[in-house]
Structures are given as C-alpha cells and as structure tokens.
C-alpha cells in the first residue's frame, strides 16, 4: 500500500477525529500548524513523518511502497507537489535515507527502554 500525501493527511485527520489540532500536535510532538498542513495534504519533513507514523502506530514502509520482507532492496514512491516526476536514483536514495532514519529511531528507542 502506497499512500499519497493527501491520503496520508486524511489518515492523520481521521485518527485525530474531533480532538483539537493543538492537543494532538502536542501528543505527536509537532506544532499545530505543521499537523494542520499535513492534514491538508502537504508533505511533512522526515522527522515529522516519523513522529506521525509512530503516533499512527504504522510502519513508515507501509506508506512508502517498501517491501517489509526485502529491506535490502528499498523502493519508494515519492510525491512532490511542484515537480511531478523524480529520477529513480533519487527515489531510491530517499527510500534508503528514510529506512536509515527509521532504524536509528528504533535503535535509540531500544536504548532508552
């Protein structure tokens, strides 16, 4: 399953439900304006994306088109608002970057426990 930024934002808004943007943003660890932008279909930065995935209790690979069974061959579908296409090399590099960030977050979380 690969979601575009609009669908990701709708998923975030759906989980937030009737709770206030400021309350949920504080829970996620981001600003209310950032949360609102994401809900309106804007692409979050990598750190915000990771926080939202944790809050949603979903693996980031689920949204990036990455095969959880084949982490050695990351493939990502990248959505940009201004530039509708991206080189395959760029998509691969971004996918690898996101996976590396996720692994670092997981490693840090296991140390903090």
HELIX and SHEET records of a PDB file:
HELIX    1   1 UNK A    5  UNK A   16  1                                  12    
HELIX    2   2 UNK A   21  UNK A   28  1                                   8    
HELIX    3   3 UNK A   32  UNK A   39  1                                   8    
HELIX    4   4 UNK A   46  UNK A   56  1                                  11    
HELIX    5   5 UNK A   60  UNK A   64  1                                   5    
HELIX    6   6 UNK A   88  UNK A  112  1                                  25    
END                                                                             
